[in-house]
Amino acid sequence: MNCPRCSGWMVHENFYGLEDEYAWFYPGWRCVYCGEIVDKVILSNRKVVSRPHRRS
Ligand SMILES: [Zn+2]
């Protein structure tokens, strides 16, 4: 996998966090050159931004 920003080398990495009392964990990709992070959540967020769904 190549970085979408700089086409650099991306390494697989696991991300952890703690928000209030909810701990989250997800696997993603990080670019070793520019630090760009790509994961399923970010990809889905970008999809929502580019394709806003209608409210009925
Ligand atoms: Zn990069």
N, CA, C, O and the ligand as a Tripos MOL2 file, in Angstrom:
@<TRIPOS>MOLECULE
protein
  225   223    57     0     0
PROTEIN
NO_CHARGES

@<TRIPOS>ATOM
      1 N           0.8420   -1.2010    0.0000 N.3       1 MET1
      2 CA          0.0000    0.0000    0.0000 C.3       1 MET1
      3 C           0.8740    1.2460    0.0000 C.2       1 MET1
      4 O           1.8560    1.3280    0.7380 O.2       1 MET1
      5 N           0.5050    2.2260   -0.8430 N.am      2 ASN2
      6 CA          1.2510    3.4770   -0.9130 C.3       2 ASN2
      7 C           0.4260    4.6200   -0.3300 C.2       2 ASN2
      8 O          -0.8050    4.6010   -0.3530 O.2       2 ASN2
      9 N           1.1390    5.6130    0.1910 N.am      3 CYS3
     10 CA          0.4950    6.7710    0.8000 C.3       3 CYS3
     11 C          -0.3120    7.5550   -0.2520 C.2       3 CYS3
     12 O           0.2000    7.8450   -1.3330 O.2       3 CYS3
     13 N          -1.5630    7.8950    0.0650 N.am      4 PRO4
     14 CA         -2.3680    8.6750   -0.8830 C.3       4 PRO4
     15 C          -1.8550   10.1060   -1.0400 C.2       4 PRO4
     16 O          -2.1760   10.7780   -2.0190 O.2       4 PRO4
     17 N          -1.0530   10.5750   -0.0690 N.am      5 ARG5
     18 CA         -0.5770   11.9640   -0.1220 C.3       5 ARG5
     19 C           0.7480   12.0860   -0.8580 C.2       5 ARG5
     20 O           0.9110   12.9370   -1.7320 O.2       5 ARG5
     21 N           1.7120   11.2080   -0.4850 N.am      6 CYS6
     22 CA          3.0550   11.3560   -1.0520 C.3       6 CYS6
     23 C           3.5300   10.0900   -1.7590 C.2       6 CYS6
     24 O           4.6680   10.0330   -2.2260 O.2       6 CYS6
     25 N           2.6700    9.0740   -1.8430 N.am      7 SER7
     26 CA          3.0140    7.7990   -2.4880 C.3       7 SER7
     27 C           4.1770    7.1040   -1.7860 C.2       7 SER7
     28 O           4.8770    6.2880   -2.3860 O.2       7 SER7
     29 N           4.3740    7.4290   -0.5290 N.am      8 GLY8
     30 CA          5.4570    6.8290    0.2410 C.3       8 GLY8
     31 C           5.0760    5.4640    0.7770 C.2       8 GLY8
     32 O           3.9980    4.9390    0.4980 O.2       8 GLY8
     33 N           5.9950    4.9010    1.5570 N.am      9 TRP9
     34 CA          5.8250    3.5670    2.1090 C.3       9 TRP9
     35 C           4.9440    3.6330    3.3450 C.2       9 TRP9
     36 O           5.2040    4.4160    4.2580 O.2       9 TRP9
     37 N           3.9000    2.8100    3.3730 N.am     10 MET10
     38 CA          3.0100    2.7890    4.5210 C.3      10 MET10
     39 C           3.1940    1.4980    5.2980 C.2      10 MET10
     40 O           3.3330    0.4210    4.7180 O.2      10 MET10
     41 N           3.1920    1.6200    6.6180 N.am     11 VAL11
     42 CA          3.3300    0.4550    7.4790 C.3      11 VAL11
     43 C           2.0230    0.2110    8.2120 C.2      11 VAL11
     44 O           1.2930    1.1390    8.5590 O.2      11 VAL11
     45 N           1.7500   -1.0700    8.4360 N.am     12 HIS12
     46 CA          0.5460   -1.4290    9.1710 C.3      12 HIS12
     47 C           0.7570   -1.1300   10.6440 C.2      12 HIS12
     48 O           1.7920   -1.4680   11.2170 O.2      12 HIS12
     49 N          -0.2340   -0.4930   11.2480 N.am     13 GLU13
     50 CA         -0.0810   -0.0960   12.6380 C.3      13 GLU13
     51 C          -1.4280   -0.1740   13.3420 C.2      13 GLU13
     52 O          -2.4770    0.0610   12.7410 O.2      13 GLU13
     53 N          -1.3800   -0.5060   14.6170 N.am     14 ASN14
     54 CA         -2.6050   -0.5350   15.4040 C.3      14 ASN14
     55 C          -2.7120    0.7370   16.2280 C.2      14 ASN14
     56 O          -1.7410    1.1660   16.8510 O.2      14 ASN14
     57 N          -3.8920    1.3360   16.2300 N.am     15 PHE15
     58 CA         -4.1100    2.5750   16.9610 C.3      15 PHE15
     59 C          -5.0110    2.3330   18.1610 C.2      15 PHE15
     60 O          -6.0080    1.6140   18.0860 O.2      15 PHE15
     61 N          -4.6290    2.9510   19.2630 N.am     16 TYR16
     62 CA         -5.4030    2.8060   20.4810 C.3      16 TYR16
     63 C          -5.7940    4.1840   20.9830 C.2      16 TYR16
     64 O          -5.1020    5.1690   20.7290 O.2      16 TYR16
     65 N          -6.9150    4.2450   21.6990 N.am     17 GLY17
     66 CA         -7.3030    5.5230   22.2770 C.3      17 GLY17
     67 C          -8.2930    5.3200   23.3950 C.2      17 GLY17
     68 O          -8.8500    4.2380   23.5800 O.2      17 GLY17
     69 N          -8.4950    6.3880   24.1350 N.am     18 LEU18
     70 CA         -9.4530    6.3330   25.2280 C.3      18 LEU18
     71 C         -10.2710    7.6100   25.2030 C.2      18 LEU18
     72 O          -9.7290    8.7090   25.3150 O.2      18 LEU18
     73 N         -11.5650    7.4590   25.0570 N.am     19 GLU19
     74 CA        -12.4490    8.6060   24.9860 C.3      19 GLU19
     75 C         -13.5110    8.4520   26.0550 C.2      19 GLU19
     76 O         -14.3460    7.5500   25.9860 O.2      19 GLU19
     77 N         -13.4810    9.3340   27.0460 N.am     20 ASP20
     78 CA        -14.3340    9.1710   28.2290 C.3      20 ASP20
     79 C         -14.0620    7.7930   28.8360 C.2      20 ASP20
     80 O         -12.9410    7.5190   29.2660 O.2      20 ASP20
     81 N         -15.0510    6.9490   28.8750 N.am     21 GLU21
     82 CA        -14.8270    5.6100   29.4320 C.3      21 GLU21
     83 C         -14.7910    4.5610   28.3490 C.2      21 GLU21
     84 O         -14.7770    3.3620   28.6280 O.2      21 GLU21
     85 N         -14.7760    5.0180   27.1070 N.am     22 TYR22
     86 CA        -14.8200    4.0860   25.9940 C.3      22 TYR22
     87 C         -13.4390    3.9620   25.3630 C.2      22 TYR22
     88 O         -12.8840    4.9300   24.8420 O.2      22 TYR22
     89 N         -12.9070    2.7670   25.4210 N.am     23 ALA23
     90 CA        -11.6050    2.5200   24.8070 C.3      23 ALA23
     91 C         -11.8090    1.9770   23.4070 C.2      23 ALA23
     92 O         -12.5960    1.0560   23.1860 O.2      23 ALA23
     93 N         -11.0900    2.5600   22.4710 N.am     24 TRP24
     94 CA        -11.2270    2.0890   21.0920 C.3      24 TRP24
     95 C          -9.8920    1.5680   20.5690 C.2      24 TRP24
     96 O          -8.8180    1.9280   21.0510 O.2      24 TRP24
     97 N         -10.0040    0.7330   19.5960 N.am     25 PHE25
     98 CA         -8.8360    0.1150   18.9820 C.3      25 PHE25
     99 C          -9.1680   -0.1720   17.5280 C.2      25 PHE25
    100 O         -10.2340   -0.7030   17.2150 O.2      25 PHE25
    101 N          -8.2500    0.1800   16.6500 N.am     26 TYR26
    102 CA         -8.4630   -0.1950   15.2550 C.3      26 TYR26
    103 C          -7.1420   -0.2900   14.5050 C.2      26 TYR26
    104 O          -6.1940    0.4340   14.8110 O.2      26 TYR26
    105 N          -7.0820   -1.1710   13.5350 N.am     27 PRO27
    106 CA         -5.8890   -1.2850   12.7140 C.3      27 PRO27
    107 C          -5.9170   -0.2640   11.5920 C.2      27 PRO27
    108 O          -6.9820    0.0670   11.0710 O.2      27 PRO27
    109 N          -4.7620    0.2270   11.2280 N.am     28 GLY28
    110 CA         -4.7000    1.1980   10.1460 C.3      28 GLY28
    111 C          -3.3250    1.1860    9.4940 C.2      28 GLY28
    112 O          -2.5140    0.2880    9.7220 O.2      28 GLY28
    113 N          -3.0860    2.2060    8.6790 N.am     29 TRP29
    114 CA         -1.8130    2.3330    7.9710 C.3      29 TRP29
    115 C          -1.2370    3.7130    8.2380 C.2      29 TRP29
    116 O          -1.9630    4.7070    8.2680 O.2      29 TRP29
    117 N           0.0960    3.7640    8.4340 N.am     30 ARG30
    118 CA          0.7630    5.0420    8.6550 C.3      30 ARG30
    119 C           1.9220    5.1870    7.6770 C.2      30 ARG30
    120 O           2.7090    4.2600    7.4820 O.2      30 ARG30
    121 N           2.0140    6.3630    7.0690 N.am     31 CYS31
    122 CA          3.1020    6.6440    6.1400 C.3      31 CYS31
    123 C           4.3580    6.9860    6.9350 C.2      31 CYS31
    124 O           4.3210    7.8280    7.8320 O.2      31 CYS31
    125 N           5.4820    6.3220    6.5980 N.am     32 VAL32
    126 CA          6.7290    6.5650    7.3240 C.3      32 VAL32
    127 C           7.3760    7.8720    6.8940 C.2      32 VAL32
    128 O           8.2670    8.3690    7.5840 O.2      32 VAL32
    129 N           6.9530    8.4390    5.7770 N.am     33 TYR33
    130 CA          7.5530    9.6740    5.2670 C.3      33 TYR33
    131 C           6.8340   10.9210    5.7570 C.2      33 TYR33
    132 O           7.4620   11.8110    6.3310 O.2      33 TYR33
    133 N           5.5140   10.9990    5.5350 N.am     34 CYS34
    134 CA          4.8040   12.2260    5.8820 C.3      34 CYS34
    135 C           3.8780   12.0550    7.0850 C.2      34 CYS34
    136 O           3.3030   13.0310    7.5670 O.2      34 CYS34
    137 N           3.7290   10.8180    7.5740 N.am     35 GLY35
    138 CA          2.9210   10.6080    8.7630 C.3      35 GLY35
    139 C           1.4300   10.5160    8.4970 C.2      35 GLY35
    140 O           0.6290   10.5030    9.4310 O.2      35 GLY35
    141 N           1.0560   10.4540    7.2370 N.am     36 GLU36
    142 CA         -0.3490   10.3070    6.8920 C.3      36 GLU36
    143 C          -0.8980    9.0120    7.4890 C.2      36 GLU36
    144 O          -0.2510    7.9660    7.4250 O.2      36 GLU36
    145 N          -2.0850    9.0920    8.0660 N.am     37 ILE37
    146 CA         -2.7160    7.9100    8.6470 C.3      37 ILE37
    147 C          -3.9790    7.5810    7.8730 C.2      37 ILE37
    148 O          -4.8300    8.4370    7.6320 O.2      37 ILE37
    149 N          -4.0760    6.3170    7.4910 N.am     38 VAL38
    150 CA         -5.2570    5.8520    6.7620 C.3      38 VAL38
    151 C          -5.8530    4.6790    7.5200 C.2      38 VAL38
    152 O          -5.1450    3.7350    7.8700 O.2      38 VAL38
    153 N          -7.1100    4.7360    7.7670 N.am     39 ASP39
    154 CA         -7.8040    3.6260    8.4100 C.3      39 ASP39
    155 C          -9.2400    3.5740    7.9080 C.2      39 ASP39
    156 O          -9.6970    4.4610    7.1870 O.2      39 ASP39
    157 N          -9.9280    2.5320    8.2980 N.am     40 LYS40
    158 CA        -11.2900    2.3440    7.8150 C.3      40 LYS40
    159 C         -12.2040    3.4940    8.2180 C.2      40 LYS40
    160 O         -13.0640    3.9150    7.4450 O.2      40 LYS40
    161 N         -12.0120    4.0010    9.4370 N.am     41 VAL41
    162 CA        -12.8640    5.0930    9.9200 C.3      41 VAL41
    163 C         -12.6540    6.3440    9.0730 C.2      41 VAL41
    164 O         -13.6170    6.9880    8.6590 O.2      41 VAL41
    165 N         -11.3950    6.6830    8.8180 N.am     42 ILE42
    166 CA        -11.0950    7.8690    8.0240 C.3      42 ILE42
    167 C         -11.6300    7.7000    6.6080 C.2      42 ILE42
    168 O         -12.2120    8.6230    6.0380 O.2      42 ILE42
    169 N         -11.4280    6.5200    6.0500 N.am     43 LEU43
    170 CA        -11.9160    6.2700    4.6960 C.3      43 LEU43
    171 C         -13.4340    6.4010    4.6330 C.2      43 LEU43
    172 O         -13.9680    6.9840    3.6900 O.2      43 LEU43
    173 N         -14.1230    5.8680    5.6220 N.am     44 SER44
    174 CA        -15.5850    5.9500    5.6130 C.3      44 SER44
    175 C         -16.0460    7.3840    5.8450 C.2      44 SER44
    176 O         -17.0570    7.8090    5.2860 O.2      44 SER44
    177 N         -15.3040    8.1400    6.6750 N.am     45 ASN45
    178 CA        -15.6490    9.5480    6.8830 C.3      45 ASN45
    179 C         -15.4990   10.3420    5.5900 C.2      45 ASN45
    180 O         -16.3300   11.1930    5.2740 O.2      45 ASN45
    181 N         -14.4380   10.0570    4.8500 N.am     46 ARG46
    182 CA        -14.2240   10.7550    3.5910 C.3      46 ARG46
    183 C         -15.3270   10.4100    2.5980 C.2      46 ARG46
    184 O         -15.7470   11.2430    1.7950 O.2      46 ARG46
    185 N         -15.7820    9.1700    2.6710 N.am     47 LYS47
    186 CA        -16.8520    8.7320    1.7950 C.3      47 LYS47
    187 C         -18.1380    9.5030    2.1080 C.2      47 LYS47
    188 O         -18.8750    9.9030    1.2070 O.2      47 LYS47
    189 N         -18.3850    9.6990    3.3940 N.am     48 VAL48
    190 CA        -19.5800   10.4340    3.8150 C.3      48 VAL48
    191 C         -19.4950   11.8830    3.3530 C.2      48 VAL48
    192 O         -20.4890   12.4620    2.9140 O.2      48 VAL48
    193 N         -18.2900   12.4700    3.4560 N.am     49 VAL49
    194 CA        -18.1170   13.8630    3.0460 C.3      49 VAL49
    195 C         -18.3450   14.0150    1.5420 C.2      49 VAL49
    196 O         -19.0090   14.9490    1.0900 O.2      49 VAL49
    197 N         -17.7810   13.0780    0.7780 N.am     50 SER50
    198 CA        -17.9170   13.1890   -0.6650 C.3      50 SER50
    199 C         -19.3050   12.7800   -1.1460 C.2      50 SER50
    200 O         -19.7690   13.2170   -2.1990 O.2      50 SER50
    201 N         -19.9620   11.9260   -0.3450 N.am     51 ARG51
    202 CA        -21.3060   11.4910   -0.7320 C.3      51 ARG51
    203 C         -22.2670   11.6600    0.4340 C.2      51 ARG51
    204 O         -22.6080   10.6790    1.0940 O.2      51 ARG51
    205 N         -22.7070   12.8710    0.6970 N.am     52 PRO52
    206 CA        -23.6470   13.0860    1.8030 C.3      52 PRO52
    207 C         -24.9810   12.4200    1.5060 C.2      52 PRO52
    208 O         -25.5320   12.5530    0.4130 O.2      52 PRO52
    209 N         -25.4890   11.7010    2.5000 N.am     53 HIS53
    210 CA        -26.7670   11.0360    2.2680 C.3      53 HIS53
    211 C         -27.9250   11.9510    2.6650 C.2      53 HIS53
    212 O         -27.8150   12.7580    3.5880 O.2      53 HIS53
    213 N         -28.9890   11.8080    1.9740 N.am     54 ARG54
    214 CA        -30.1590   12.6540    2.1940 C.3      54 ARG54
    215 C         -30.9040   12.2930    3.4630 C.2      54 ARG54
    216 O         -30.8980   11.1470    3.9130 O.2      54 ARG54
    217 N         -31.5390   13.2940    4.0200 N.am     55 ARG55
    218 CA        -32.4740   13.0210    5.1070 C.3      55 ARG55
    219 C         -33.8810   13.0220    4.5290 C.2      55 ARG55
    220 O         -34.2540   13.9230    3.7770 O.2      55 ARG55
    221 N         -34.6410   12.0240    4.8800 N.am     56 SER56
    222 CA        -35.9940   11.9440    4.3300 C.3      56 SER56
    223 C         -36.9770   12.6350    5.2560 C.2      56 SER56
    224 O         -38.1730   12.6750    4.9670 O.2      56 SER56
    225 ZN          2.9930   10.0180    2.8820 Zn       57 ZN57
@<TRIPOS>BOND
     1     1     2 1
     2     2     3 1
     3     3     4 2
     4     3     5 am
     5     5     6 1
     6     6     7 1
     7     7     8 2
     8     7     9 am
     9     9    10 1
    10    10    11 1
    11    11    12 2
    12    11    13 am
    13    13    14 1
    14    14    15 1
    15    15    16 2
    16    15    17 am
    17    17    18 1
    18    18    19 1
    19    19    20 2
    20    19    21 am
    21    21    22 1
    22    22    23 1
    23    23    24 2
    24    23    25 am
    25    25    26 1
    26    26    27 1
    27    27    28 2
    28    27    29 am
    29    29    30 1
    30    30    31 1
    31    31    32 2
    32    31    33 am
    33    33    34 1
    34    34    35 1
    35    35    36 2
    36    35    37 am
    37    37    38 1
    38    38    39 1
    39    39    40 2
    40    39    41 am
    41    41    42 1
    42    42    43 1
    43    43    44 2
    44    43    45 am
    45    45    46 1
    46    46    47 1
    47    47    48 2
    48    47    49 am
    49    49    50 1
    50    50    51 1
    51    51    52 2
    52    51    53 am
    53    53    54 1
    54    54    55 1
    55    55    56 2
    56    55    57 am
    57    57    58 1
    58    58    59 1
    59    59    60 2
    60    59    61 am
    61    61    62 1
    62    62    63 1
    63    63    64 2
    64    63    65 am
    65    65    66 1
    66    66    67 1
    67    67    68 2
    68    67    69 am
    69    69    70 1
    70    70    71 1
    71    71    72 2
    72    71    73 am
    73    73    74 1
    74    74    75 1
    75    75    76 2
    76    75    77 am
    77    77    78 1
    78    78    79 1
    79    79    80 2
    80    79    81 am
    81    81    82 1
    82    82    83 1
    83    83    84 2
    84    83    85 am
    85    85    86 1
    86    86    87 1
    87    87    88 2
    88    87    89 am
    89    89    90 1
    90    90    91 1
    91    91    92 2
    92    91    93 am
    93    93    94 1
    94    94    95 1
    95    95    96 2
    96    95    97 am
    97    97    98 1
    98    98    99 1
    99    99   100 2
   100    99   101 am
   101   101   102 1
   102   102   103 1
   103   103   104 2
   104   103   105 am
   105   105   106 1
   106   106   107 1
   107   107   108 2
   108   107   109 am
   109   109   110 1
   110   110   111 1
   111   111   112 2
   112   111   113 am
   113   113   114 1
   114   114   115 1
   115   115   116 2
   116   115   117 am
   117   117   118 1
   118   118   119 1
   119   119   120 2
   120   119   121 am
   121   121   122 1
   122   122   123 1
   123   123   124 2
   124   123   125 am
   125   125   126 1
   126   126   127 1
   127   127   128 2
   128   127   129 am
   129   129   130 1
   130   130   131 1
   131   131   132 2
   132   131   133 am
   133   133   134 1
   134   134   135 1
   135   135   136 2
   136   135   137 am
   137   137   138 1
   138   138   139 1
   139   139   140 2
   140   139   141 am
   141   141   142 1
   142   142   143 1
   143   143   144 2
   144   143   145 am
   145   145   146 1
   146   146   147 1
   147   147   148 2
   148   147   149 am
   149   149   150 1
   150   150   151 1
   151   151   152 2
   152   151   153 am
   153   153   154 1
   154   154   155 1
   155   155   156 2
   156   155   157 am
   157   157   158 1
   158   158   159 1
   159   159   160 2
   160   159   161 am
   161   161   162 1
   162   162   163 1
   163   163   164 2
   164   163   165 am
   165   165   166 1
   166   166   167 1
   167   167   168 2
   168   167   169 am
   169   169   170 1
   170   170   171 1
   171   171   172 2
   172   171   173 am
   173   173   174 1
   174   174   175 1
   175   175   176 2
   176   175   177 am
   177   177   178 1
   178   178   179 1
   179   179   180 2
   180   179   181 am
   181   181   182 1
   182   182   183 1
   183   183   184 2
   184   183   185 am
   185   185   186 1
   186   186   187 1
   187   187   188 2
   188   187   189 am
   189   189   190 1
   190   190   191 1
   191   191   192 2
   192   191   193 am
   193   193   194 1
   194   194   195 1
   195   195   196 2
   196   195   197 am
   197   197   198 1
   198   198   199 1
   199   199   200 2
   200   199   201 am
   201   201   202 1
   202   202   203 1
   203   203   204 2
   204   203   205 am
   205   205   206 1
   206   206   207 1
   207   207   208 2
   208   207   209 am
   209   209   210 1
   210   210   211 1
   211   211   212 2
   212   211   213 am
   213   213   214 1
   214   214   215 1
   215   215   216 2
   216   215   217 am
   217   217   218 1
   218   218   219 1
   219   219   220 2
   220   219   221 am
   221   221   222 1
   222   222   223 1
   223   223   224 2
@<TRIPOS>SUBSTRUCTURE
     1 MET1         2 RESIDUE 1 A MET
     2 ASN2         6 RESIDUE 1 A ASN
     3 CYS3        10 RESIDUE 1 A CYS
     4 PRO4        14 RESIDUE 1 A PRO
     5 ARG5        18 RESIDUE 1 A ARG
     6 CYS6        22 RESIDUE 1 A CYS
     7 SER7        26 RESIDUE 1 A SER
     8 GLY8        30 RESIDUE 1 A GLY
     9 TRP9        34 RESIDUE 1 A TRP
    10 MET10       38 RESIDUE 1 A MET
    11 VAL11       42 RESIDUE 1 A VAL
    12 HIS12       46 RESIDUE 1 A HIS
    13 GLU13       50 RESIDUE 1 A GLU
    14 ASN14       54 RESIDUE 1 A ASN
    15 PHE15       58 RESIDUE 1 A PHE
    16 TYR16       62 RESIDUE 1 A TYR
    17 GLY17       66 RESIDUE 1 A GLY
    18 LEU18       70 RESIDUE 1 A LEU
    19 GLU19       74 RESIDUE 1 A GLU
    20 ASP20       78 RESIDUE 1 A ASP
    21 GLU21       82 RESIDUE 1 A GLU
    22 TYR22       86 RESIDUE 1 A TYR
    23 ALA23       90 RESIDUE 1 A ALA
    24 TRP24       94 RESIDUE 1 A TRP
    25 PHE25       98 RESIDUE 1 A PHE
    26 TYR26      102 RESIDUE 1 A TYR
    27 PRO27      106 RESIDUE 1 A PRO
    28 GLY28      110 RESIDUE 1 A GLY
    29 TRP29      114 RESIDUE 1 A TRP
    30 ARG30      118 RESIDUE 1 A ARG
    31 CYS31      122 RESIDUE 1 A CYS
    32 VAL32      126 RESIDUE 1 A VAL
    33 TYR33      130 RESIDUE 1 A TYR
    34 CYS34      134 RESIDUE 1 A CYS
    35 GLY35      138 RESIDUE 1 A GLY
    36 GLU36      142 RESIDUE 1 A GLU
    37 ILE37      146 RESIDUE 1 A ILE
    38 VAL38      150 RESIDUE 1 A VAL
    39 ASP39      154 RESIDUE 1 A ASP
    40 LYS40      158 RESIDUE 1 A LYS
    41 VAL41      162 RESIDUE 1 A VAL
    42 ILE42      166 RESIDUE 1 A ILE
    43 LEU43      170 RESIDUE 1 A LEU
    44 SER44      174 RESIDUE 1 A SER
    45 ASN45      178 RESIDUE 1 A ASN
    46 ARG46      182 RESIDUE 1 A ARG
    47 LYS47      186 RESIDUE 1 A LYS
    48 VAL48      190 RESIDUE 1 A VAL
    49 VAL49      194 RESIDUE 1 A VAL
    50 SER50      198 RESIDUE 1 A SER
    51 ARG51      202 RESIDUE 1 A ARG
    52 PRO52      206 RESIDUE 1 A PRO
    53 HIS53      210 RESIDUE 1 A HIS
    54 ARG54      214 RESIDUE 1 A ARG
    55 ARG55      218 RESIDUE 1 A ARG
    56 SER56      222 RESIDUE 1 A SER
    57 ZN57       225 GROUP 0 **** ****
